[in-house]
Amino acid sequence: MAKYWIKLWHKTLDNRELAQLPDHLWRRFHEMCLFAGKMEYPDDHPDNGRLPSAGEMAWTLRVSEEALTADLEELARRGFIEYRSPNVLNGYWFVTKFNEHQRKMTKAEYMRRKRSVTAELPPRYQSVTIGNIDIDKEREREEEEDRETDRRSRPSWQLPPALNSDAFTQAWYSWYLHRFDKQKPLTQLQGDKILEELASMGEERATIAINYSIKKGWLNIYEPGRVDDTAVSETSDVFAKARQKYGVN
């Protein structure tokens, strides 16, 4: 679905780094935000914040590509945008923290902000609602929203060139969610080491292995036919029973 607007936060007025930009770079940064908003990436997509090519943006802005590239490099030096290069041939510009500032608020965030604003009002303007009275249930809902947000957010792994494909990216994200749901979330370092091993397998084998391991409910990644399914399942059951008996993770 096409996007027609982006958020412009009031706190921008208090951002010292942004305020110290020369006028033309201040304008250029906001133009980059608008370009990123025109892209049709959904919230929380890893590419939400990606910019079109420098040539395409230069044409739209009616400036030379060389002049625009110089501005982009200066904005990158100051930390407002970055250049990402998954491989030698496919680099692109990206607005830093774009998704963080543009994503839709969760219900928990919305309710916290609403209560904060309500608390600042004079008492005669503060209405008593079911939500105010049943505060415990509301907080439970907020905590559940926060848990879901934690589940969807993940460390920023840089995929090796050998694994840079849509199929593997989707499989890797599914593996992250699978581990989270098993209460064994991947850390940044764990993910980096696993990706190194998967890169040696190649994109196709690695993707198949991840999907197969998720289907089996395993916490480690195994290729089909390279491990005894029964042995892995029995080992998992042993650990599950031990955790249940002794109350340990």
N, C-alpha and C positions, 0 to 999 in steps of 0.2 A: 504494500500500500504506500502510495506517495506521501511524503511529508511536506507540509506547507509552512511550518513555523518551527522555531527552536526557542528554548528558554534562555532568557537573559537575566542573570541573577543580580539582585540588589547589591550583594557583597562585592560585585565587580568594582564598585565605587571605592572600596577600601583595599583593593589589591594593589600594593605598592609597586610590584614588578610591572603590572599592566599599566599603571598610571605613569610610569617612567618611560614608557615606550614613546619614540617619536610619533608624531601624529599619523604619518603615513603607515607606520607599522601597526599602530593601534587599529586603524581602519582595516589593514590587510589581515590581521588576526581575526577580526569579526567576519570578514569576507570568507576566510577559511572555515569558520564555524558554520556559516551559511551553506558553503559547498558541501561540508560533511553532512549537514542536515538534509540536503537534497538527495543524498544517497539512500537507497531503500533497505538498509540493513536494520533488522529489528533490534529492540532493546536487548542488551546482554550478548549480542552477537560479537565475536572477537574482532570483526572488521568494522564495527560501528564507530565511526570516527575517521574512516579511511577517506582520502581525498582523490578526486579525479587526477588525471595526468597533468603535469605542469603545462603542457601545450594546450590542453583543453581549457584549463582555467585561464591561461593567458589570453586566449581568444575571447572568452566571455568578458574578461575585465578590460579588453582592448589595450593590453600592454604587451611588451615583448617578452618572450619566454625567458630571456637572459635576465631581464630586470625582475621578473617575478621570482625566478630561482634565487636571485641574490636576497630578496626579501624573505623567502622561505628559509634560507640558510641562516639568516640573522635571527628569525623567530625560533629556529631550532636551537641555536646557540644559547638563547635566553630561556629555553625549556618550555615553550608554548606549543610547539609541534615537534615531530620527530620523523626521521626517515627510517623506514623498516625495509629490510632486504632479506626475504626468505631464501632467495638464491640470487645468483649474479645477474640474471636477466629480468627479475620481477620485483624491483624495488618500488616503493610508493611512499607518499607523504601521509602523515596521520596526525590528527589533532589530539594532543595529550589529554587524557582524562575526559574525553568527550562523552563517553557513555555514562561515566559517573555523574556528570552534571546534567545530562539530558534524559536519563532513563525515567520511567514512570515511578512515582513514589509507591511503596508498598502501603497496604492499608494501615499497618502498624506505624509507619512513618507519618502518614497523613493524620492519624488520630493523635499522635504525640504533638505534632505541630498545632493541631486544632486546640488541644488542651492548653498548650503554651500560650496561644493567642487569647483564649478565653480567660485564662488566669490573670491576664493583664487588664481586662476590662473591669470597670466599676461593678460592685455587687449587683446593682439593680439591672444590669444588662446580662448577667449570667443566668441562663435558664437551667432549670433542673430537668434532666432527661433520664431515660432508662439507662443510657450509657454511663451517665455520671453515678447513678445509684449502684449499678451492677459492675463496679469497677474491677472486681476480681476476674470475672469472665472476660472482660475486655482485655485485661492484661494477658490472660491466657491466650487469647487470639493473637495478640501482638507477639508474644513469645513464639507462637507457631509460625507466624509470618517471618520472624527473624531467623528461625531455624531453616525455613525454606529458602530465604535469601542466602544464608551461609551455604546451603546445599548447591545453589546455582552459581555462586561465585567460586572461582578457582585460581590457583597460582598461575602466573603468566609464563607458561612453558614456551620456549622457542623450539618449534619442530625442526629436526634435522632436514636438510634438503631431500634426503632419500625418502622421507615420510610425508612430504608436503603435497597432500592431495585431499580433496573434499571427503573422500571415503574414509581415509585414516583419521582426519580431523574429527569427524562425527563419531567414529569408533572410540577414539581416545577420550572424547568428552563423555561418552556413554560409560566408559571404564571408570572415569573419575566419579560419576554419579553412582555407579554400582558400588565402588569402594566406600563412598560416603554413606550410602544406605546400609551397608554392612557394618557401620560404625568403625571403619578402618580407613579414614580419608588419607589420600596421598599428600605427603609434604612436597615442597619444592624440590628438595634434594632427592627424595625417592623417585619422583617423576623424571628428573634429569637422568638418573642412572638407568631407569627402565627404558627411557627413550633411546639411550645409547645402545642398549642391547637390541631393541627392536629395529634400530636402523641397520644393524648388521644382517637382519633377516630380509630386509626389503619391504616395500610398502604393501604388496599384496599378501605376503605370508603374515606380516604383522597384523594387518587388518583382520584376516581370517582368525588368527589366534586370539585376538582380543574378543571378537564376537563369540567365538566358541567358548571361551572361559567365562564370559558373562552368562551365556546360556546354561553352563554347568553350575553357576553360582560360586565359582572359585575366587579366592583372594589373590592368587598368582596367575600369571599368564602362561598357558600351555598350548602347544599346537595340537591339532587333531591327530590321533594315532601315535603320538610321541610320549604318551604317559598312560598309565593304567587308570582309567576313569574310576574304577571301584576303589583303588588304593587312595586316590585323592579324596574321594567322597568320604571314605572311612576315616581318614586322618582328620578331615574337617569335622566329622561327627565327634571324634574323640576330644578335640579341643573345645567344641561347643559344650559337651557334657562336663568337661573339667571347669569351664567358666561358670556353668550353671551350679555345679556342686560347691565350688570354693569361692564363688563370687568375685572372680578376677577377670581381667580383660586379656 
